[in-house]
Amino acid sequence: MAHRFIAGLRPPSVGRVQKVSVALLAMAGLAFVFTAPFQAANLKANTNKSGVPLGLPEKTWTDGSPEQIALGKKLFSDRRLSFNNTLSCSMCHLTENGFASNQTSRAIGIEGRTGRRNAPSILNVAYQKTFFHDGRETDLAQQAWLPLLDHAEMGNTSFGMVIDRIRSYSDYDNLFEKAFNGEGPTMHSVGTAIAAFERTLLSGNSRFDRWYFGKDETALTQAEKDGFEVFSGKGRCTQCHLIDSDGAIFTDHLFHDTGIGYYQTQSLGTGTFKVQLTPDTFISITDKLVSSASEPWKNDLGRFEVTVNPEDRWAFKTPSLRDVSRTGPYMHEGSLQHLEDVVDFYDRGGIPHDGMSDKIAPLGLTATEKANLVAFLKTLDGDTKLLPHTD
């Protein structure tokens, strides 16, 4: 890591990125990359010492073995690991949705149980320092267990229930022992295998990466470049969505109160909900009608539930913006459907109240600036040509 992006600063000069530019340019064409055994054949041409796509920081972790990754992929997609054999991890983290879920604002668990929060993308999760919107877990292998045991998600009542179930399935015979040097299914091996697989979900080499880090001036349109100026200047986005000189995950890994959580907790809704009937058709229905057929809204105090610090009330983790156009709806509870809605929200200055982050204030963006900012955000989508996860 060399420096944090300074608002309004132009992309780094060729000289500032010289130490990595040759290696990064050699990676052009690579984006979603699974490490072995899913590693694409032409990744061999990648001269970056970490083997990550253009625009991502160097690795800070050790990859799992091919056997561990393959086992983790199998576990990740296995519906039999839910209490009633109906739900897998991959059903809330869909490949075609950028490993998020575009279908619902909040995650839907077994028997239609509604979670409190939106299913976040797990692309580039290997770079995250904490997990879940409130950051309550700090280890990826340990994180893998929480959805398995959550009543509103996969509904198992104990670690032992999951482990015994895996041991009963003949198609898992010897897979754990081969992957973990004789160790069978355990709390350690199950979590480690899933984490090994998730660390292979790397997305980079976006058009932004090719322009900013690869110095390809043709990678972005002028409107998209103007949008970057808004992103890094008047829009104040880089206060939380950081860009470093050696790569960008677009998060400060911190927790901020934008007003969304306060708004929901205080039941200050407008009285109508937007409901999607088809991919392009939405209708508005009343709060009263929705409530008659919905679970009651569950209170959510965000990071406060982890720290019990009043300053953390309604604060949620800054999400990465990589592949952001693919991973809506947005905010921790999925209340904003489109990127345009998110830009409008921040342009208004969030929802002011006592305790809101001092990083948020009305922006006064023009219609053109908003459109350019959205155009820029869409350049953060990784190149999916080599995504080998569709089998």
N, C-alpha and C positions, 0 to 999 in steps of 0.2 A: 504494500500500500504506500503510495507516495503522497498524495494530497487529497483533500476533500474538495469537491466542486464548489466554486464560489459563484454565487448568483451573478448572471450576466456575463460570465467569462466565456470566451470562445473555446471551441475544442482545442485540446492540447496540440502544440506544434509537433511536427514530425520528430524533431530532436528530443522532445520530452518523452515520446513513446518509442524512441529508437531501440531501446533494449528489448522490446517485445514485438516491434512492428513486423520484422521479418517472419517471426514465428507465427504471428497472428494472420498475416496475409496468406501464409501457406495453408491456413485453415479455411479459406473462402470456400463456400459451398457446404460447409458442415454446420449443423445447428443442433437439432435434437440428437443426442448421441448416447447410446447405451454403452457402457464399458463392457468388456468381455464378459459373457460370450456374445452379447448383442451388438458389439461394436461393429460399425459399418466397415466394409473392407477398405474403403479409401481413407479411413481415419489413419491408416498407416502413413499417409503422406503428411499428417499433422506433425509439425516440428516443435509445437509447444511442449515444454517439458511436463506439463500437467495433463496434456491431452484433452483440454476442454475447448469448447467452441469459442470463436472470436467474441470478445466482449465480456467474457466471464473471468473473474479473478482466478488466480492459481488455486489449486486444490489445497485444502487444509485437512483432508481426511485420507484414510487408507481404504482403497476399494476392497469390497468383499471378493471372495474367490468366485469363479464361474459357477461352481456348484451352489454356493450360498445365494448368488443373485438369481439363478434359475429357481431355486426353492422359494425365495422371497416372492418372485413373480407368481408362482403357483399359489402361495398363501394369499397374496394380495387379491387374487381373482376368484377365490374359493368361497362360494355362497354357504357351504356347509359349516363355515366357521361362525355363522350367526346362530342365535338361539333356535330359530325355527327354519334354518337352512334356506333362507330366501335372500340374504343380503351379503354382498362382499364389499371390500374396500373400493374396488374398481367401479362400483355402481354409483358412488358419490364423487369419484375422481375419474372422470371419463377422458379417454385419450382424445376424442374429437372435440372436447370442451377444454382443452388445455389442462387436463387433469383436475378440472373443477367440475361444476355442474351448472349448466345454463337453465335447467328445467324448473327449478324452484328457488325462491329467495332464501329459504332456510332448508337445511338438510332434512330429509325424510328417512326415518329409521324403520325398523321392523314393525309390522302391523300398523303402518301409517303414522307412527309417532313422530311428532314434529320437534326438531331440535330448536334451540334458541338462536342459532347462528348459521350463516352461509358456509357452505363447504368451500374452503379455500383451495386454490391451485397448489399442487405439490411439485410443480416444476421448479427445479433449482433448490429444492428443500434442503439439499446438502449444505447450502451456504447459510441457512437460518441458524440463529443463536438460541431462539426459543420457539416453541410450537404452540399451536392454537391461537385464536385471536387474543386471548388474555396472557399468553406466554407462560402458562402454568407448568409446562414441561420443558426441560433443557437438554434432554437426550433423545435422539431420534429413535433408537431401539426401544426405549421405554415408552415413548409416545405411541408406538404402534399398538400397544396393549389397551390404551384408554378407549378407543372406539369399540374394541371387542367387548369391553366390560360396561360400556355406557348403556343405561336402560333405554335411552331414546335412540340409540344407534343399533348396535348388533346384539345387545340384550343379554349377553352371557352373565352369569352370576358369580363366576370365580375364574381364576387362572386355571385351576385344575379341570374345570369343565371343558375348557378349550383344549388343553393338552391331552386329556383323556380321549376327546373326540378325534383329534389328529392321530393318536396312536391306534385308534380303531379302524382307520381307513387304510386298506391294503396298498393303495396307490402311493402312500407315503413311506412304505416299507424301505428302510435303509437310506432314504434320501437325507435325513438329518445326520445319520451316522457318517455318511460319505462327506457331507459338507462341513461337519464339525468334529472331525477326528474322533469318531466313536460316540459322540454325545447325541443322545436321542432328542425327541421333542421336550423342551424345557422352557421356562420363562425366558432364559437367556437366548437359546437358539432360535425360538420363534421370532422374538423381537429383532434379533441381529439379522436374520435372513430377510425379513421385510425391510429393514433399514438399508441393507446392502442393495436390494433392488431399487428402493426409492432414490438412493444416491446416484443412480445411473440416469435419472430423468433430468438431463441437462439441456437447457434451451438457450441458444445464443445465435450469433451470426445473423442477427436481424439487420434490416436495412439501416437502422440507426448505428449498429455496430460497424457496419461496413463504411459508413460515413465518418463517424466520430473516431473510432479506433483504427479503421483501415484506411482512412484518408481518401475514400472514393467520393469525390464531389458529385458524381452522378447518381449516387445511391438514394438521395432525397430530392424531392421537388423543392422549389423555392418556398411554397406555402408551408411545407413540412419544416424547412429550416427556420422560417419565421415562427412557426409553432414552438420550436426549440428555444428561440429567444424569449418567448412568453413563458415557457416552462422554467427557464433558468433565471428569468428576471421578474417582470411584472406579476407573473402568476405565482411566484414564491414556492413553486413545487419542490425545488431542490433543497428547501429547508429540511424536508423530511425524506424525500426520495433522492438519496445521495448518488453521485457519480464520482468514482475514484479514477485516478489516472491509469490504473492497471486493470480496470474492469468495473462493471456496474451491476449491482443487484437491485438498485433503486429503493433501498430502505435504510433507515437509520437504526433499525432493530429496537426502536423505542416505542412508547405507548402515549397516545395523544387523545384528548377529549375534543371531538369535533362538534359535539352537540347532538349527534344522531342518537346516541344511547340515552341521553337526557330526554330527548324528544319522545322516544318510545316509552320510557319509564313513566314520564309524566302524563302519558296519554293525551298528547296535544295534537293528535291526528286531525286531518282535514275532514274525516268522515267518509271518505271514498277510497277505494282501492282499484288499482289498475290490474286487470286480469287478462292474461294472454289466451286467446282462443286458438289461433293458428300462429305460425311464425311471424306473420305480418299484421295480425288482427288483435287489437286490444279493446276491452270495454271497461268502463268504470262502474263499480257497484258499491252500494253503501256499506259503511262500517257495520251497521246493524245486521244486514243480511250475511256478511262474512262471519260475524261473531256467532250467528245462530248455527253455523255448521263447522266451526273451528274450535281447536283447543284454545283455552284462555291464554292470553299473552303472558309469557313468563318473564318476570323481572330479570334484568341483566345489568349488573354494575361493572362489568368488564374487569380490568386489572385489579380493582379494589377487592374482588373476590379472592385474589391470590395474596395480596399484600396487606389487606385491611388498613391501608393508608388512605385517609379521606381525599388526599390529593390525586389518587388514582381512580376515583369514581368516574365511570363512563369512559375511561380511557381504554383504547384498543390498539393493538400493534399496527405499525405502519406496514402495509402490504407491499410486496414487490410489484413493480409495474410491468415486468416482462410478460409478454403475451397477453397484455391487459385487454385487448379487444376481444379475445377469445374466452375470457374467464368471468364475464358478468353473470348475474347481476352483482352490484357493487355495494361496498360498506359491509360491516361485520354481520349485518342481518339482511343483506341483499335487498335493501329497500329502494335502491336507485338502479333502474333497468339499463340505462344506456350511458355511454361515456359523456354524452352531452348533458345528461342529468347531473353527473358528478361535477362537471365543469361549472354548471349553473349554481350548484350547491356551494362550491368554494368561492365562486364569484360573489355570492350573497354574503359571504363571511361566516359560513356554517350556521349554527343555531346558537346565538349568544346567550350565555347564562353564567352564573358564578362558577368558576373553575374551568371554563373552556380554555384550551391551549392558547397561549399568547402568540403562537405562530400563525393563527388564523385571523384574517381581517378582510373586510370587503375589498375586492380587487379592482372593480371598475373596468372590466374588460369590454372591448367593443365586440360586436358580432363577428367581425373578421378575425379578431384575436382568438375568440372562442373556437371558431371553426378551424383555424390554423393549429391551435393547441390540440384539438381532437385528432386532426390529421397527423400531428407529430406522434401522439400516443400510439396510433396504429402502426407506426414504424418500429415499434418495440416487439412486434411479433417475430419469434424465431422462425428460421427456415425449416419447414417440416419435410422437405423432400427426402431426407434420410432417416425419418422417424421409423425405426424398425419394430414398433410396438403394436402393429396392427394385425399381427398374425392371430 
